[in-house]
Amino acid sequence: MLIQKWMASTYQLLPRSVAVAVQLKTRTTFTMSGAGQLQYLDRPGGHKISYRKTEGLKSPGVIFLPGFMSNMNGGKALAVERYSQHHGHSYVRFDYQGCGESIGDPELAAGTRAFDVWKMDAQAVLDQLTSGPQILVGSSMGGAIMLLLAIENPTRVQALLGVSTAVTFDKPLTYTEDNVSTQASTTNEYVTPKDFWDKKYQRCLMSDSIPVTQPVCLIHGMQDDTISYMTSVDLSKRLQSKHVDVVLRKEGQHRMSKRDDLALLGFHCCVRSVIWL
């Protein structure tokens, strides 16, 4: 009901053609098949990343990119799954190596940067588990991966929806879901910036002009004490795309996982998938 209330109060703010399209879209009913079967995708070194995929007849498809040491069973991933199923879009959620239900030693090899490995995991999901255009939904660190995939795959990535998007890692990150990875450290130790990611990614995302040309929506909570909401405001100015919106939630925190937060995310998934067709 919360998502419907968000929509009802916002239809009047949308252009008439878009509002009608959204109303028609939300009235469409599809069979809710539940979560996709747990499956595994082979990765180098004998590792396997876990994923769940639900098929859909509508394009574009949707991929959810989790945050730092989070997993595919968090509230945001499941909320986007419900939206995708309800409206007939294919959907993939997955765990990075060393996280959630993925198989393999969670400790990465010496000299290996975790971010780089997880970005390659996301690329493998895009390449091997999906076809056609995709909307990427990135949470926190997943937002940085989302941006890089958009730059490197301009014909496959149709649009981006970031939640508490992180583009720098110069201070400790916190988990982005209440149920963090089952393989995550319980000692509150965090990966330091020095060995977390390749500096070429840092230079790309901190440049004055980031070559992302797809439509982008950035949702951020103003009470986020991990990544300031000004990060999304600043990022919006540096993206080359002319179609960038920033949505600020006054009481929103970093996880953006409360019921109203998830309703807002579901609403924007619905509206944006119509505008971005």
Backbone bond lengths (Angstrom), bond angles and torsions (degrees), N, CA, C in turn:
res aa  C-N    CA-C-N  psi(-1)  N-CA   C-N-CA  omega(-1)  CA-C   N-CA-C  phi
1 M - - - 1.463 - - 1.527 112.27 -
2 L 1.337 117.76 -32.48 1.455 119.82 -178.36 1.519 112.12 -62.77
3 I 1.341 115.92 -41.54 1.460 118.93 179.76 1.521 110.62 -62.68
4 Q 1.343 115.92 -41.60 1.466 119.47 179.48 1.527 110.83 -62.63
5 K 1.356 117.14 -37.52 1.459 120.13 179.05 1.523 111.11 -65.96
6 W 1.339 115.75 -40.68 1.458 119.94 176.45 1.534 109.42 -58.66
7 M 1.314 115.99 -44.88 1.461 120.01 -177.09 1.521 110.91 -65.58
8 A 1.339 116.73 -46.24 1.453 120.49 -176.71 1.527 111.36 -59.76
9 S 1.334 116.59 -39.68 1.463 120.02 -177.73 1.523 112.53 -76.88
10 T 1.320 117.25 -13.98 1.463 120.19 -173.90 1.526 112.85 -109.05
11 Y 1.333 118.73 -15.38 1.464 120.40 -179.73 1.521 111.46 -52.13
12 Q 1.368 116.00 -40.44 1.454 119.68 -175.21 1.523 112.29 -67.28
13 L 1.337 117.47 -16.62 1.453 121.00 179.60 1.518 112.47 -89.35
14 L 1.324 116.40 -11.15 1.457 120.58 -177.25 1.518 111.24 -93.34
15 P 1.337 117.86 152.17 1.474 119.88 170.54 1.519 109.06 -55.11
16 R 1.323 116.99 145.79 1.459 120.70 -173.55 1.525 112.17 -56.31
17 S 1.334 117.18 -42.87 1.466 119.66 -177.84 1.517 111.50 -62.24
18 V 1.353 116.47 -38.03 1.462 120.11 179.48 1.516 110.35 -72.07
19 A 1.332 117.06 -42.40 1.454 120.47 -179.49 1.524 111.41 -59.82
20 V 1.326 116.59 -42.84 1.461 120.38 178.63 1.524 110.59 -63.25
21 A 1.335 115.92 -43.35 1.466 119.89 179.58 1.512 111.63 -61.34
22 V 1.330 116.85 -41.56 1.468 120.36 179.20 1.516 110.70 -65.28
23 Q 1.341 116.96 -42.21 1.456 119.99 179.19 1.521 111.16 -61.68
24 L 1.337 116.31 -43.95 1.457 119.72 178.30 1.522 110.77 -63.05
25 K 1.318 116.13 -38.65 1.464 121.08 -178.19 1.518 110.49 -65.76
26 T 1.331 117.22 -42.41 1.450 120.22 -176.74 1.524 112.21 -73.77
27 R 1.330 117.07 -17.19 1.457 119.33 178.44 1.522 111.94 -86.91
28 T 1.330 115.82 -10.55 1.453 119.59 179.26 1.518 109.67 -74.12
29 T 1.310 117.82 133.32 1.459 121.31 -177.25 1.514 110.33 -115.24
30 F 1.324 115.84 129.32 1.448 122.80 176.61 1.521 108.73 -121.35
31 T 1.307 115.36 155.88 1.457 119.22 177.61 1.517 109.67 -69.64
32 M 1.340 116.88 126.78 1.445 121.49 178.24 1.520 108.07 -83.47
33 S 1.325 116.58 109.63 1.456 120.54 -172.91 1.516 113.34 -90.94
34 G 1.353 117.21 -1.11 1.446 119.79 -177.58 1.511 110.94 80.32
35 A 1.321 115.25 -174.79 1.461 120.07 -178.18 1.523 110.67 -65.83
36 G 1.320 115.46 144.74 1.447 119.89 175.70 1.525 110.55 -66.24
37 Q 1.311 115.98 160.71 1.462 121.37 179.69 1.523 110.67 -64.68
38 L 1.328 116.46 140.95 1.462 120.97 176.88 1.520 109.28 -67.55
39 Q 1.337 115.79 123.05 1.460 121.52 -179.47 1.528 108.97 -134.04
40 Y 1.334 115.32 172.38 1.452 119.88 -177.09 1.530 110.46 -133.02
41 L 1.321 114.51 142.45 1.462 121.99 177.95 1.527 107.86 -114.31
42 D 1.329 115.89 125.62 1.465 120.55 -178.22 1.521 110.72 -67.22
43 R 1.347 114.30 137.92 1.450 121.39 175.71 1.530 109.17 -128.49
44 P 1.311 119.35 164.36 1.466 121.21 -177.60 1.525 112.85 -56.36
45 G 1.335 115.20 151.67 1.460 120.45 176.67 1.509 114.51 77.70
46 G 1.329 116.95 16.40 1.453 119.70 179.84 1.522 114.39 80.85
47 H 1.305 117.58 6.30 1.459 121.07 178.34 1.530 109.98 -80.12
48 K 1.311 115.74 156.39 1.462 122.26 175.21 1.515 108.16 -136.40
49 I 1.326 116.83 133.85 1.457 119.27 174.72 1.524 108.69 -102.22
50 S 1.311 114.68 137.77 1.458 120.61 -178.18 1.522 110.04 -84.55
51 Y 1.321 115.47 149.14 1.463 119.42 177.30 1.525 110.15 -155.49
52 R 1.300 114.64 160.41 1.472 122.75 172.23 1.520 107.58 -130.68
53 K 1.318 115.32 130.74 1.456 120.56 -177.05 1.514 110.19 -128.25
54 T 1.318 116.18 134.40 1.458 121.52 172.69 1.525 107.83 -117.23
55 E 1.313 115.95 136.20 1.460 121.30 -178.19 1.525 111.01 -82.23
56 G 1.318 115.72 154.74 1.457 121.20 176.59 1.509 110.16 -150.03
57 L 1.317 116.33 158.74 1.462 121.61 -177.72 1.519 112.47 -93.09
58 K 1.330 117.26 -14.76 1.457 120.92 -175.32 1.516 111.77 -96.55
59 S 1.320 114.63 147.39 1.454 122.28 173.65 1.537 107.58 -109.13
60 P 1.336 117.79 143.34 1.463 129.07 6.28 1.520 112.28 -84.57
61 G 1.331 115.13 167.00 1.443 120.24 170.57 1.523 109.85 -82.69
62 V 1.330 115.97 174.07 1.463 121.22 -177.65 1.527 109.15 -131.29
63 I 1.341 116.26 135.74 1.464 122.03 175.79 1.518 108.22 -125.20
64 F 1.343 116.38 133.51 1.464 120.66 177.32 1.525 109.63 -102.76
65 L 1.344 116.17 129.44 1.465 122.79 -179.85 1.525 108.66 -110.17
66 P 1.328 118.40 110.91 1.474 121.06 -176.45 1.518 112.72 -68.62
67 G 1.331 114.79 167.94 1.449 121.39 177.22 1.520 112.23 -87.49
68 F 1.309 115.57 -169.35 1.455 123.82 -175.55 1.524 111.99 -58.70
69 M 1.331 116.62 118.84 1.466 124.31 177.70 1.528 113.04 55.87
70 S 1.328 116.75 21.68 1.462 120.69 177.01 1.522 108.85 -95.11
71 N 1.324 116.19 -177.96 1.459 118.79 -176.90 1.512 111.51 -138.67
72 M 1.306 115.32 178.98 1.462 121.10 -172.38 1.524 113.37 -82.01
73 N 1.330 117.44 2.43 1.461 120.37 -177.66 1.519 113.10 -105.55
74 G 1.331 117.24 13.35 1.460 120.78 178.66 1.515 112.46 -74.89
75 G 1.327 115.05 168.85 1.458 120.80 -175.70 1.514 114.39 -60.44
76 K 1.330 117.44 -40.38 1.470 119.99 -178.60 1.524 111.01 -67.87
77 A 1.336 116.84 -43.37 1.468 120.29 179.64 1.522 110.90 -60.93
78 L 1.332 116.59 -40.23 1.465 120.11 -178.84 1.527 110.87 -73.69
79 A 1.327 117.26 -34.88 1.465 120.20 178.04 1.527 110.85 -64.17
80 V 1.328 116.79 -42.75 1.467 120.42 178.62 1.524 110.26 -68.03
81 E 1.328 117.25 -33.52 1.457 120.68 176.38 1.525 110.92 -62.84
82 R 1.339 116.61 -44.62 1.471 120.05 179.39 1.521 110.77 -61.65
83 Y 1.336 116.35 -42.17 1.458 119.70 177.58 1.525 110.60 -60.85
84 S 1.330 116.12 -48.15 1.470 120.87 -175.55 1.517 111.24 -61.95
85 Q 1.322 116.05 -43.70 1.465 120.02 179.04 1.517 110.79 -63.90
86 H 1.315 115.99 -44.65 1.467 119.94 -176.00 1.523 111.70 -62.10
87 H 1.330 116.42 -32.11 1.462 119.58 -176.02 1.521 112.95 -105.92
88 G 1.315 117.32 8.04 1.453 120.27 170.80 1.513 116.54 81.63
89 H 1.327 117.87 20.36 1.456 121.13 178.07 1.533 110.06 -95.03
90 S 1.328 116.80 143.17 1.460 119.32 172.26 1.520 108.42 -66.84
91 Y 1.332 116.26 152.90 1.464 120.21 -174.32 1.512 110.17 -149.67
92 V 1.330 115.57 137.53 1.457 121.53 176.22 1.523 109.02 -130.15
93 R 1.321 116.23 130.52 1.467 122.32 168.61 1.519 106.94 -125.29
94 F 1.317 116.82 147.78 1.463 118.93 -172.47 1.519 111.01 -152.15
95 D 1.327 115.44 166.78 1.462 122.86 175.23 1.519 109.61 -108.58
96 Y 1.320 117.05 136.91 1.457 120.37 173.40 1.531 109.93 -68.65
97 Q 1.311 116.36 165.74 1.455 120.56 174.85 1.533 109.80 -58.10
98 G 1.336 115.54 136.29 1.456 120.57 179.56 1.509 114.28 80.29
99 C 1.325 117.71 5.20 1.461 121.12 -177.88 1.530 110.48 -125.74
100 G 1.313 115.85 155.37 1.457 121.59 172.83 1.510 113.81 53.61
101 E 1.339 115.44 -127.56 1.458 121.32 -175.57 1.531 112.94 -98.77
102 S 1.329 116.45 12.33 1.462 118.90 177.29 1.526 110.34 -66.15
103 I 1.324 115.91 151.72 1.463 121.84 -175.16 1.521 109.66 -104.58
104 G 1.321 115.47 132.97 1.458 119.93 178.30 1.508 110.54 135.14
105 D 1.313 116.06 167.41 1.454 122.15 179.86 1.526 109.33 -64.93
106 P 1.347 118.31 120.97 1.458 119.71 -179.12 1.524 113.51 -67.41
107 E 1.333 117.51 -17.19 1.459 120.67 178.98 1.532 109.22 -82.72
108 L 1.312 116.89 118.88 1.459 121.16 -179.81 1.523 110.41 -75.60
109 A 1.323 116.72 153.93 1.456 121.46 -178.76 1.527 110.56 -60.97
110 A 1.314 115.54 150.61 1.458 121.18 -179.85 1.526 110.29 -55.52
111 G 1.311 116.06 134.72 1.462 120.50 179.52 1.507 114.03 86.08
112 T 1.323 117.22 -6.37 1.463 121.15 179.61 1.522 109.62 -88.27
113 R 1.299 116.31 131.39 1.454 120.88 179.91 1.529 108.87 -91.10
114 A 1.326 115.75 125.75 1.463 120.81 -174.90 1.525 111.85 -57.88
115 F 1.319 116.85 -45.75 1.461 120.31 -177.71 1.524 110.64 -58.27
116 D 1.324 116.50 -43.27 1.460 120.72 -177.66 1.522 111.23 -62.58
117 V 1.340 116.11 -40.95 1.471 121.24 178.50 1.523 109.71 -64.80
118 W 1.327 116.64 -44.36 1.463 119.94 -177.43 1.526 111.03 -68.61
119 K 1.325 117.20 -34.20 1.465 119.22 175.59 1.529 110.07 -64.05
120 M 1.329 117.26 -41.54 1.466 120.15 177.96 1.528 111.18 -65.99
121 D 1.338 117.06 -33.10 1.466 120.11 174.36 1.529 109.99 -60.69
122 A 1.326 116.23 -45.66 1.466 120.60 -179.50 1.526 110.97 -64.12
123 Q 1.329 117.00 -39.00 1.464 120.48 177.32 1.522 110.77 -63.12
124 A 1.331 116.74 -39.76 1.468 120.94 178.97 1.527 110.58 -64.35
125 V 1.326 117.02 -38.53 1.465 120.77 177.53 1.523 109.76 -63.20
126 L 1.326 116.86 -46.34 1.467 120.68 178.47 1.520 111.22 -60.05
127 D 1.334 117.23 -44.73 1.462 121.81 -175.24 1.521 113.16 -73.64
128 Q 1.316 117.17 -42.05 1.456 121.13 -167.97 1.530 114.89 -102.35
129 L 1.329 117.33 -19.59 1.466 119.12 -175.25 1.520 113.62 -112.34
130 T 1.334 117.37 -5.75 1.458 119.68 -178.02 1.526 110.60 -134.29
131 S 1.303 115.52 164.18 1.467 122.22 173.61 1.517 108.11 -142.58
132 G 1.323 115.50 152.70 1.452 119.06 179.84 1.517 112.66 76.10
133 P 1.333 116.22 -175.42 1.470 120.52 -177.44 1.530 111.95 -67.29
134 Q 1.340 115.77 148.51 1.464 121.78 -178.05 1.527 110.58 -134.57
135 I 1.332 115.33 145.41 1.456 122.16 167.47 1.523 106.98 -97.16
136 L 1.325 117.61 126.58 1.449 121.67 178.23 1.525 109.48 -98.73
137 V 1.327 115.74 130.03 1.464 121.70 176.22 1.523 106.88 -113.64
138 G 1.339 117.14 111.57 1.454 120.94 -175.07 1.511 112.20 -113.94
139 S 1.332 116.53 132.94 1.457 122.40 179.49 1.520 109.83 -106.75
140 S 1.341 117.35 122.64 1.463 123.01 176.49 1.533 111.08 53.48
141 M 1.326 118.51 -114.80 1.453 121.07 177.65 1.521 111.31 -58.12
142 G 1.329 117.12 -32.67 1.458 120.84 176.41 1.515 112.35 -60.73
143 G 1.341 116.66 -24.10 1.453 120.25 175.92 1.512 112.18 -67.85
144 A 1.333 117.12 -37.30 1.464 120.43 176.88 1.523 110.20 -65.65
145 I 1.332 116.50 -43.15 1.461 120.62 178.00 1.530 109.91 -63.59
146 M 1.314 116.76 -39.94 1.459 123.02 177.51 1.531 111.02 -56.09
147 L 1.321 117.10 -46.32 1.463 121.76 -178.80 1.521 111.33 -64.74
148 L 1.327 116.60 -42.67 1.461 120.27 -178.87 1.528 111.48 -66.86
149 L 1.335 116.96 -38.54 1.466 120.00 177.13 1.526 110.66 -64.92
150 A 1.311 116.24 -36.87 1.469 119.78 179.31 1.529 110.73 -64.42
151 I 1.328 116.85 -38.95 1.464 121.08 179.00 1.527 110.54 -66.47
152 E 1.327 116.39 -42.65 1.463 121.13 -173.65 1.525 113.67 -84.67
153 N 1.347 116.81 -15.08 1.473 120.44 -177.13 1.529 110.12 -133.79
154 P 1.320 117.48 61.52 1.469 119.95 -173.17 1.526 114.59 -63.81
155 T 1.333 118.06 -26.16 1.466 119.46 -179.30 1.524 112.55 -87.09
156 R 1.311 117.52 -15.83 1.467 121.23 -179.25 1.518 112.73 -98.56
157 V 1.323 116.50 -31.79 1.465 120.37 -177.65 1.519 108.94 -94.90
158 Q 1.330 116.01 114.83 1.464 119.95 -174.98 1.518 112.40 -88.07
159 A 1.341 117.31 -35.99 1.462 120.13 -176.55 1.526 109.12 -162.53
160 L 1.341 115.55 165.34 1.461 121.50 -175.59 1.522 110.80 -130.22
161 L 1.329 115.30 140.30 1.462 122.09 174.72 1.525 107.51 -130.35
162 G 1.332 116.85 105.84 1.453 121.33 -177.22 1.522 111.77 -100.83
163 V 1.332 116.32 142.57 1.457 122.48 177.14 1.526 108.04 -123.99
164 S 1.334 117.23 117.46 1.472 121.48 -177.82 1.526 110.48 53.05
165 T 1.301 116.11 46.87 1.466 121.75 -171.84 1.526 112.60 -62.54
166 A 1.326 115.54 131.62 1.464 122.22 176.45 1.517 108.82 -106.08
167 V 1.326 116.43 136.51 1.471 120.15 175.86 1.521 112.07 -126.81
168 T 1.329 117.13 -5.13 1.463 121.36 174.01 1.524 108.13 -133.86
169 F 1.307 115.87 154.38 1.461 120.86 -179.15 1.524 109.37 -133.22
170 D 1.343 114.44 55.17 1.457 120.45 -177.98 1.522 113.21 -95.19
171 K 1.338 115.89 5.78 1.452 120.10 173.25 1.519 107.49 -149.01
172 P 1.334 117.76 163.25 1.468 119.74 -175.97 1.523 112.43 -57.38
173 L 1.332 114.82 141.13 1.453 120.94 174.13 1.520 109.33 -94.21
174 T 1.311 117.07 154.01 1.450 121.41 173.02 1.514 108.30 -109.52
175 Y 1.315 115.55 160.92 1.451 120.01 179.49 1.524 109.65 -64.83
176 T 1.327 116.56 147.03 1.462 120.41 -175.35 1.523 113.29 -100.31
177 E 1.314 117.20 3.16 1.456 121.14 175.94 1.516 108.58 -135.50
178 D 1.333 116.22 154.73 1.460 119.79 177.28 1.520 111.37 -67.86
179 N 1.350 116.66 -36.82 1.466 120.06 177.51 1.519 108.15 -97.71
180 V 1.347 116.21 86.59 1.453 120.32 -175.78 1.516 109.82 -71.90
181 S 1.318 115.05 172.25 1.454 121.78 -178.76 1.513 111.64 -50.41
182 T 1.321 116.11 136.59 1.463 120.65 178.50 1.513 110.80 -67.10
183 Q 1.330 116.74 -19.03 1.452 120.18 179.49 1.527 112.22 -99.47
184 A 1.319 116.75 1.57 1.453 119.90 -178.35 1.518 111.37 -70.66
185 S 1.307 115.51 151.26 1.457 120.41 179.14 1.518 110.45 -65.03
186 T 1.321 116.77 141.53 1.463 121.83 178.55 1.523 110.72 -101.78
187 T 1.318 117.45 10.68 1.460 121.16 -176.71 1.516 112.48 -100.22
188 N 1.330 116.73 8.61 1.456 122.25 -179.35 1.528 112.75 60.44
189 E 1.323 116.34 26.68 1.453 120.16 175.12 1.533 108.28 -87.98
190 Y 1.317 115.51 137.72 1.444 120.07 -177.25 1.519 110.17 -118.85
191 V 1.309 115.82 149.95 1.461 120.83 175.67 1.521 108.45 -68.14
192 T 1.306 117.03 132.64 1.462 120.21 -178.67 1.524 110.39 -85.16
193 P 1.327 117.31 155.09 1.469 120.28 -179.17 1.522 112.96 -56.18
194 K 1.322 117.81 -30.81 1.455 121.08 -174.71 1.521 112.59 -58.84
195 D 1.311 117.78 -39.99 1.459 119.97 -176.14 1.524 112.56 -116.21
196 F 1.331 116.39 19.96 1.466 118.59 -174.36 1.517 113.07 -91.35
197 W 1.350 118.24 -41.92 1.462 118.81 -176.44 1.517 111.01 -150.05
198 D 1.326 114.19 159.31 1.446 121.49 179.45 1.532 109.02 -70.45
199 K 1.320 115.75 137.14 1.457 119.87 -176.23 1.531 113.24 -65.15
200 K 1.328 116.98 -18.58 1.469 118.00 177.83 1.525 110.50 -65.56
201 Y 1.338 117.15 -33.30 1.460 120.19 176.57 1.519 110.41 -70.54
202 Q 1.328 115.50 -39.38 1.460 119.86 177.75 1.527 110.77 -60.88
203 R 1.331 116.47 -45.29 1.465 119.96 179.58 1.520 111.02 -62.58
204 C 1.316 116.80 -38.84 1.471 121.05 -179.09 1.522 110.96 -64.73
205 L 1.331 117.05 -48.94 1.462 120.11 -174.46 1.521 113.44 -79.42
206 M 1.334 117.21 -12.35 1.457 119.88 177.83 1.533 112.03 -103.59
207 S 1.318 117.16 2.99 1.463 120.33 -179.81 1.529 110.46 -70.62
208 D 1.320 115.89 160.12 1.466 120.77 -178.94 1.522 112.11 -70.35
209 S 1.332 116.40 -21.83 1.463 120.81 -179.89 1.530 108.77 -136.19
210 I 1.316 116.17 106.50 1.463 121.32 -177.97 1.531 108.47 -94.31
211 P 1.332 118.13 123.22 1.472 121.12 -172.96 1.530 114.90 -76.00
212 V 1.313 115.62 52.68 1.464 121.44 171.20 1.523 106.57 -99.95
213 T 1.325 117.05 117.90 1.463 120.78 -175.81 1.527 113.12 -109.36
214 Q 1.333 117.38 -6.82 1.456 120.87 179.90 1.532 110.85 -76.53
215 P 1.336 117.67 160.22 1.466 120.52 173.66 1.535 110.47 -60.70
216 V 1.328 115.83 141.96 1.459 121.18 -176.21 1.523 109.53 -136.66
217 C 1.332 115.89 138.05 1.465 121.81 169.75 1.528 107.51 -125.32
218 L 1.331 116.63 127.38 1.456 122.13 -179.07 1.527 108.92 -115.63
219 I 1.331 116.93 116.20 1.460 122.90 177.86 1.527 108.30 -102.32
220 H 1.327 116.97 131.50 1.463 119.05 -177.44 1.528 110.40 -147.07
221 G 1.326 115.84 139.47 1.455 121.38 176.23 1.519 110.91 -85.05
222 M 1.324 116.97 136.63 1.459 120.78 -177.27 1.527 112.26 -78.09
223 Q 1.344 117.00 -10.21 1.465 121.40 176.15 1.525 111.30 -99.89
224 D 1.314 117.23 14.81 1.462 122.09 179.91 1.530 108.91 -69.06
225 D 1.339 117.59 112.89 1.459 121.01 179.81 1.523 112.22 -98.73
226 T 1.327 116.75 7.66 1.464 121.35 176.05 1.522 110.72 -102.08
227 I 1.332 116.03 -48.46 1.465 122.33 177.81 1.527 107.05 -129.88
228 S 1.284 117.16 113.15 1.460 121.01 -177.14 1.525 111.48 -58.03
229 Y 1.332 114.76 142.58 1.465 118.73 177.48 1.527 111.36 -62.24
230 M 1.341 116.97 -20.03 1.461 119.43 177.13 1.524 111.42 -67.20
231 T 1.326 117.06 -17.51 1.463 120.38 174.41 1.518 110.16 -60.56
232 S 1.334 116.71 -44.57 1.467 120.29 179.18 1.521 111.30 -69.32
233 V 1.325 116.69 -37.68 1.464 120.06 178.01 1.529 110.08 -62.44
234 D 1.337 116.22 -47.69 1.460 120.87 179.04 1.528 111.45 -63.50
235 L 1.331 116.14 -42.74 1.456 120.68 179.99 1.517 111.12 -59.79
236 S 1.316 117.08 -40.18 1.467 120.92 -178.26 1.532 111.38 -59.91
237 K 1.325 116.17 -31.17 1.464 120.28 -179.50 1.520 112.18 -75.65
238 R 1.334 116.05 -25.76 1.465 119.67 -173.57 1.523 113.50 -97.15
239 L 1.311 118.04 -10.48 1.460 120.79 176.79 1.526 109.64 -74.96
240 Q 1.313 116.99 138.78 1.468 120.46 -179.51 1.527 112.42 -72.30
241 S 1.316 116.72 -22.92 1.463 120.13 -179.83 1.524 111.08 -58.37
242 K 1.325 116.21 140.83 1.455 121.53 176.26 1.522 111.59 -89.73
243 H 1.333 115.92 -3.25 1.463 120.52 -177.82 1.527 108.83 -116.99
244 V 1.328 115.21 78.32 1.460 121.70 -178.23 1.522 108.99 -127.88
245 D 1.319 116.46 127.10 1.459 122.36 176.22 1.519 109.45 -120.87
246 V 1.335 116.35 142.28 1.458 122.36 174.20 1.525 108.02 -116.66
247 V 1.322 116.50 126.14 1.459 122.60 -179.93 1.519 107.75 -114.81
248 L 1.344 117.44 116.29 1.460 121.96 -178.77 1.524 109.87 -104.86
249 R 1.335 114.82 132.03 1.464 120.89 176.86 1.528 107.67 -107.40
250 K 1.322 116.96 115.71 1.466 121.44 -170.47 1.519 113.02 -58.01
251 E 1.323 117.80 -40.83 1.460 120.71 -178.03 1.526 112.70 -98.38
252 G 1.308 117.68 5.07 1.457 120.97 -176.50 1.522 112.60 -72.23
253 Q 1.329 116.10 140.55 1.458 122.54 176.73 1.523 109.52 -107.11
254 H 1.317 117.54 -172.67 1.461 119.44 -173.42 1.523 112.42 -63.35
255 R 1.320 117.31 -43.82 1.466 119.65 -175.68 1.521 112.98 -68.89
256 M 1.302 117.72 -28.10 1.467 121.52 -178.75 1.525 110.49 46.69
257 S 1.329 116.21 48.59 1.460 119.98 -174.21 1.524 113.45 -119.70
258 K 1.347 117.13 7.74 1.453 118.87 175.42 1.528 109.53 -73.85
259 R 1.315 115.17 165.89 1.459 119.53 -173.17 1.528 112.14 -57.02
260 D 1.330 116.80 -45.15 1.464 119.37 -179.91 1.523 111.68 -68.77
261 D 1.336 117.00 -31.91 1.465 120.32 176.76 1.526 110.20 -63.07
262 L 1.336 115.50 -45.04 1.464 120.27 -179.16 1.526 110.83 -67.49
263 A 1.336 116.43 -32.85 1.467 119.47 176.25 1.525 110.36 -64.61
264 L 1.340 115.80 -41.53 1.458 119.67 178.10 1.523 110.94 -63.47
265 L 1.334 116.61 -41.61 1.465 120.85 178.25 1.520 110.33 -62.77
266 G 1.332 117.91 -45.01 1.457 121.46 178.83 1.517 111.87 -62.05
267 F 1.322 115.96 -40.23 1.464 120.20 179.13 1.525 110.93 -61.18
268 H 1.326 116.57 -46.35 1.459 119.22 -177.67 1.524 111.47 -71.37
269 C 1.323 118.20 -31.04 1.469 119.57 172.89 1.513 109.84 -58.23
270 C 1.336 116.50 -43.48 1.454 121.20 -177.15 1.521 111.26 -69.17
271 V 1.342 117.43 -52.33 1.457 121.76 -177.52 1.518 111.20 -62.89
272 R 1.350 116.19 -45.13 1.461 119.38 -175.48 1.520 111.96 -68.03
273 S 1.323 117.63 -35.31 1.464 118.63 -178.48 1.522 111.12 -66.88
274 V 1.349 117.60 -23.39 1.459 120.91 174.96 1.521 110.13 -80.53
275 I 1.343 116.81 -48.03 1.461 120.91 -178.22 1.518 110.95 -62.39
276 W 1.354 116.54 -35.05 1.460 121.40 -173.73 1.508 114.04 -86.99
277 L 1.346 118.90 2.60 1.461 120.20 -179.76 1.525 110.51 -62.83
